[in-house]
C-alpha cells in the first residue's frame, strides 16, 4: 500500500501509480492491469474508488477493457 496524501483524492493517487507503471514499462502494451478487486486489495481502497481509477485511465486512453477478460494497457499509451 501507499501512504495517501490527505489533500488529493485517493483515486487520483492510485491512477498516478498505475500511470507510472505503464510509463516505466511495468505494464507493457496489451498486458493486463490490476482488476478492481486487485486494486482494492493492493491499495486498501473501496471498490467504487478502484472503479473510478479504471474509468479515468480509460478516458485518458491508457487502458481498455475487454468484457469478461479484464483491462489492458492500450497498444500505444499516450504520454501524460
C-alpha positions in Angstrom: 0.0 0.0 0.0 1.0 3.6 -0.4 0.7 6.4 2.1 -2.1 8.6 0.8 -1.8 12.4 0.8 -4.8 13.8 2.6 -5.5 16.6 0.2 -5.6 14.6 -3.0 -8.4 12.2 -3.8 -7.3 8.6 -3.4 -8.5 7.6 -6.9 -6.2 10.2 -8.4 -3.2 8.9 -6.4 -3.8 5.3 -7.4 -4.3 6.3 -11.0 -1.0 8.1 -10.9 0.7 4.9 -9.6 -0.8 2.9 -12.5 0.1 5.6 -15.0 3.7 5.5 -13.7 3.8 1.7 -14.0 2.7 2.0 -17.6 5.2 4.7 -18.3 8.1 2.8 -16.8 7.2 -0.5 -18.5 6.0 -2.4 -15.5 2.8 -2.8 -17.6 3.6 -3.1 -21.3 1.1 -2.6 -24.1 -1.6 -5.3 -24.2 -0.6 -6.6 -20.7 -3.3 -6.8 -18.0 -3.6 -4.1 -15.4 -4.8 -4.9 -11.9 -8.6 -5.5 -11.7 -10.9 -3.6 -9.5 -10.6 -6.3 -6.9 -6.8 -6.3 -7.1 -6.7 -2.6 -6.7 -8.8 -2.7 -3.6 -6.5 -5.3 -2.1 -3.2 -3.7 -3.1 -4.1 -0.1 -2.1 -6.7 -0.7 0.6 -9.3 1.3 -1.3 -13.1 0.8 -1.8 -14.3 -0.9 -5.0 -16.0 2.4 -6.0 -12.7 4.1 -5.8 -11.0 1.4 -7.8 -13.7 1.6 -10.5 -13.1 5.4 -10.7 -9.4 4.7 -11.3 -10.2 2.4 -14.2 -12.7 4.9 -15.7 -10.1 7.7 -15.5 -7.4 5.6 -17.2 -9.8 4.5 -19.9 -10.9 8.1 -20.5 -7.2 9.0 -20.9 -6.7 6.2 -23.5 -4.1 4.4 -21.3 -6.2 1.3 -20.8 -9.1 -0.5 -22.5 -11.4 -3.1 -21.1 -12.4 -6.4 -22.8 -15.7 -7.5 -21.3 -15.2 -10.8 -19.4 -11.4 -10.6 -20.0 -10.1 -7.7 -17.9 -8.4 -4.4 -18.5 -5.3 -4.0 -20.5 -2.7 -1.3 -21.4 -3.5 0.3 -24.7 -1.3 -0.5 -27.7 0.3 2.9 -27.8 -0.3 4.7 -24.5 -0.3 8.5 -24.7 2.3 10.5 -22.7 0.8 12.1 -19.6 
